[in-house]
């Protein structure tokens, strides 16, 4: 069987590169795309190479970036424009394969297995050809990793930037990837890396050469996966263009205009996220049984907790109550909160989901509880139907307006 040939194409400094397409003068100055400081989302989401040389990093706050580089130029993000450029880049990829799977707005996997004879090129030459086309026709640069699996291809595109091709085929990974820090391995989390380092495992090669059973005993099932990735044992296919990916979770987060401190403010912030998640779940016909909360402190440190329900839900009221319970039980109310993200995972089709049992279980007999659950479901379904007719912001459910922290209730008709 022929060896798989997977490309990972990653647009370099994508948002910043897009801005330079319409404002070429930005190429000659340190610049970064950042959110609005007035809305408390003043975080760098992309920077050009000149800003990078000053040490500016993605996720730096605006003031941190300006401290590193006083002359830096900030521009606001324009996501619709970036999506348009992304679509044009993917159209070029699709000239070479029907199997093009976007991993994000600025990166895609391509399966080019069996195409080299047709193109009369080596894998590296084909990657260079695609890079040149994107540069010539779009005006931005990409880096391409070439491997026989998605993990190594992704690591290859990260290996050399910008505007570069890295080929990792056959046994090349032992020379190119094994010397890298184990933290560079995809999905190697901070806690796992720290534990591995404590056990004398510092590089990808160190991990790969360990007995699989040892890594599994240290890190559990996730350790077995990391060990397989370090050894190139990844068989996940590249999806065909347009093929829907399975939704594994639905989440929504918000950075507030100012830090939240009171229980009432936190409840308002949680309600906003729960409302949007419930609306999304209902429209996709999904329910989930794991509810999670992530809190971001003013220092940008994150704190996460989750709980598993004995059933699946798409009720806004239940998601809100469970998320708030997680916060009350695990967070000191009064400590400042910069941002909150609520998520629902372990999803299943709504018509296959188990019956909801917990939300109203303390409110009377099983018959009475069932009636209350049914009533709540009808209320939320009616709200969603009204939103689809008049616009998503036409009606809000259980959300108190608080302009001071950035929570609004706007009554708009669809199309306004």
ABEGO torsion letter per residue (X at the ends): XBBBBBBBBBBBGAAAAAAAAABAAAAABBBBBBBBAAAGABBBABBBAAAAAAGBBBGBBAAAAAAABAABBBBBBBAAAAAAAAAAAAAAAAAABABBBBABAABBBBBABGAAAAAGBBAAAAAAAAAAAAAAAAGBBBBBBBBABAAAAAAAAAABOBGBBBBBBEAAAAAAAAABBAAABBGBBAAAAAAAAAAGBABAAAAAABBAAAAAAAAEAAAAAAAAAAAGBBABBBBBBGBBBBBABBBBBBBBABBBABAAAAAAAAAAAAAAAAAAAAAAGBBBABBBBBBBBAAGBBBBBBBBBABBBABAAAAAAAAAAAAAAABBBGBBBABBBBBBBGBBBAAABBBBAAAAAAAEBAAAAAAAAAAAAAAAAAAAAAAAAAEAAABBBGBBBBAAAGBBBBBBBBGX
